[in-house]
Amino acid sequence: MRRWWQGVALALALSVVAATARAEDDFLSDLGWGTLAVLTNVVYVPAKLAWAGVGGITGSLAYLVTLGDARTAKRIWQPTLGGTYVLTPAILKGEEPLIFSPQEEPPRIRRRKLEER
């Protein structure tokens, strides 16, 4: 009977050690992905801000040149100002999409899709 209790105690001890090892692996994995996200954002965020800045200025100039045609300006602002500004570990793992420059469907395609329904 005593041997049986020793076996149960040993099994419990091993399961606690295994759970702790898995928790450490999760911590190290999260640490690695977080570090990678910070390092990639050092390059990505300035590039995205530059893209958005150029798009904001260009869209504003298009608005002025077309004498207030907001539709033209929005066609420039939508792909340049929208999208993902900061990379997260979920994006780097492929769990969430990375959208640098969102694209809008042309109106004709959208109308056809509505007519098919």
C-alpha positions as CSV (number, residue, x, y, z in Angstrom):
1,M,0.0,0.0,0.0
2,R,2.8,2.3,0.8
3,R,4.4,1.8,-2.6
4,W,1.1,2.7,-4.2
5,W,1.1,6.1,-2.4
6,Q,4.7,6.7,-3.4
7,G,3.7,6.0,-7.0
8,V,0.8,8.5,-6.8
9,A,3.1,11.1,-5.2
10,L,5.7,10.6,-7.9
11,A,3.1,10.9,-10.7
12,L,1.7,14.2,-9.1
13,A,5.2,15.6,-8.8
14,L,6.0,14.8,-12.4
15,S,2.8,16.4,-13.6
16,V,3.5,19.6,-11.7
17,V,7.0,19.7,-13.2
18,A,5.6,19.2,-16.7
19,A,3.0,21.9,-16.2
20,T,5.7,24.3,-15.0
21,A,7.9,23.5,-18.0
22,R,5.0,24.2,-20.4
23,A,4.3,27.5,-18.6
24,E,7.9,28.5,-19.0
25,D,7.8,27.5,-22.7
26,D,4.7,29.7,-23.2
27,F,6.4,32.6,-21.4
28,L,9.6,32.2,-23.5
29,S,7.5,32.0,-26.7
30,D,5.5,35.1,-25.8
31,L,8.7,36.9,-24.9
32,G,10.2,36.0,-28.3
33,W,7.1,37.0,-30.3
34,G,6.8,40.3,-28.3
35,T,10.5,41.1,-28.9
36,L,10.1,40.3,-32.6
37,A,7.1,42.6,-32.8
38,V,9.0,45.5,-31.2
39,L,12.0,45.1,-33.5
40,T,9.8,44.9,-36.6
41,N,7.8,47.9,-35.5
42,V,11.1,49.9,-35.5
43,V,11.1,49.7,-39.3
44,Y,7.4,49.2,-40.0
45,V,5.8,52.1,-38.1
46,P,8.0,54.8,-39.6
47,A,7.3,53.4,-43.1
48,K,3.6,53.3,-42.5
49,L,3.5,56.8,-41.1
50,A,5.5,58.1,-44.1
51,W,3.0,56.3,-46.4
52,A,0.1,57.8,-44.5
53,G,1.6,61.3,-44.5
54,V,2.3,61.3,-48.2
55,G,-1.3,60.0,-48.8
56,G,-2.8,62.6,-46.5
57,I,-1.0,65.4,-48.3
58,T,-1.7,64.0,-51.8
59,G,-5.4,63.5,-50.9
60,S,-5.6,67.0,-49.6
61,L,-4.0,68.4,-52.8
62,A,-6.4,66.4,-54.9
63,Y,-9.3,67.8,-52.9
64,L,-8.1,71.3,-53.6
65,V,-7.2,70.8,-57.2
66,T,-10.6,69.2,-58.0
67,L,-12.4,72.1,-56.2
68,G,-13.7,70.1,-53.3
69,D,-14.4,66.7,-54.9
70,A,-14.3,64.6,-51.8
71,R,-14.8,61.4,-53.7
72,T,-11.4,61.8,-55.5
73,A,-9.7,62.7,-52.2
74,K,-11.2,59.6,-50.5
75,R,-9.9,57.4,-53.2
76,I,-6.4,58.5,-52.2
77,W,-7.0,58.7,-48.4
78,Q,-8.7,55.2,-48.1
79,P,-5.7,53.1,-49.2
80,T,-3.1,55.4,-47.6
81,L,-4.6,56.3,-44.2
82,G,-6.3,53.0,-43.5
83,G,-4.7,49.7,-42.5
84,T,-2.5,48.4,-39.7
85,Y,-0.2,50.9,-38.0
86,V,1.4,48.6,-35.4
87,L,2.5,45.0,-35.8
88,T,1.4,42.7,-33.0
89,P,2.6,39.2,-32.2
90,A,-0.7,37.8,-33.5
91,I,-0.1,39.4,-36.9
92,L,3.4,38.0,-37.0
93,K,2.1,34.5,-36.2
94,G,-0.4,34.8,-39.0
95,E,-3.4,34.7,-36.7
96,E,-4.6,38.2,-37.7
97,P,-4.2,39.8,-41.2
98,L,-1.7,42.5,-41.9
99,I,-3.3,45.3,-44.0
100,F,-0.8,47.8,-45.1
101,S,-2.9,49.5,-47.7
102,P,-6.6,48.4,-47.7
103,Q,-8.1,48.3,-51.2
104,E,-11.7,49.2,-52.0
105,E,-13.6,47.3,-54.6
106,P,-14.6,49.3,-57.7
107,P,-18.2,50.2,-57.6
108,R,-19.1,48.2,-60.7
109,I,-17.9,44.9,-59.1
110,R,-19.9,45.7,-55.9
111,R,-23.1,46.3,-57.9
112,R,-22.7,43.0,-59.8
113,K,-22.3,41.2,-56.5
114,L,-25.4,42.8,-55.1
115,E,-27.4,41.9,-58.3
116,E,-26.3,38.2,-57.9
117,R,-27.9,37.9,-54.5
